[in-house]
Amino acid sequence: ESEGNAFFVVEVIRALGENARDLTEVGMRTLPKSVFAGGVTQIVNQRLQRIPASGRPLLNLAGVVGRQIDLDLLARLKPDIDLQSWLNVCADAGVLDVQDGVWRFAHDKLRESVLSALDDDERRAIHRQVAAALEAAYHQAGDPVESAARLAHHWSESGDLERERVYMAVACEASANSGAYKQAKVYGERAMSLAREAQIDSARGVEPAWMGRLYGALGTAYSGLGDYVESRRCFEEQLMLARSLQD
């Protein structure tokens, strides 16, 4: 019945255990009808329905942040919530668990179900909340690449492409400086695409100095990857922008 899905196996055994008077009876019982009828989705929904309505907004926030629960971020976003009580409720429902002191969704299917229940407006609003909270703590973050990439992701999902552009460029430069050239290329090309869109759609455009810095970071990334044609093109663009600023 599990069709090889390990999460389904665990949840089927859990469902059997909950319906048995004793765990020794688990292997002698037939599967509950609910397992046959709805499969994994049904079982996941049953888990989530055990979370009281008062705990769902925080679960939605946690789902948007990622599978791993960022307790510091949740505390910043919801300072009046008793986080430990909420964690205990979610753990008792089998929605969250803790491994090596780190809380997370017990399975990513649970997180996916939380996200699928949000409409587009709700999802964008939560991403904006998360991005604003991360931005407030950004300068205290230890890893500039990871922090900038997270910010770019959440601003993008909130619909704020201008802020996504800014943080993608920061992630590109930090990655290039650390030798992570493939990563830098991905971030830089996305930032460049957004910059070109901004130049077309906005009367103000993008600052030449900012563009020059991005070209320099991308040039470093291409060079590190052995793409010297693109690297030279980027550095030539950077040089042209630098000369235009001097004129």
ABEGO torsion letter per residue (X at the ends): XAGGBAAAAAAAAAAAAAABABAAAAAABBBBAAAAAAEAAAAAAAAAAABBAAAAAAAAAAAAAEABBBAAAAAAABAABBAAAAAAAAAAAGABBBBGGBBBBABAAAAAAAAAABBAAAAAAAAAAAAAAAAAAAAABABAAAAAAAAAAAAAAAGBAAAAAAAAAAAAAAAAAAGBAAAAAAAAAAAAAAAAAAAAABAAEBBAAAAAAAAAAAAAAAAAAGBAAAAAAAAAAAAAAAAAAAX
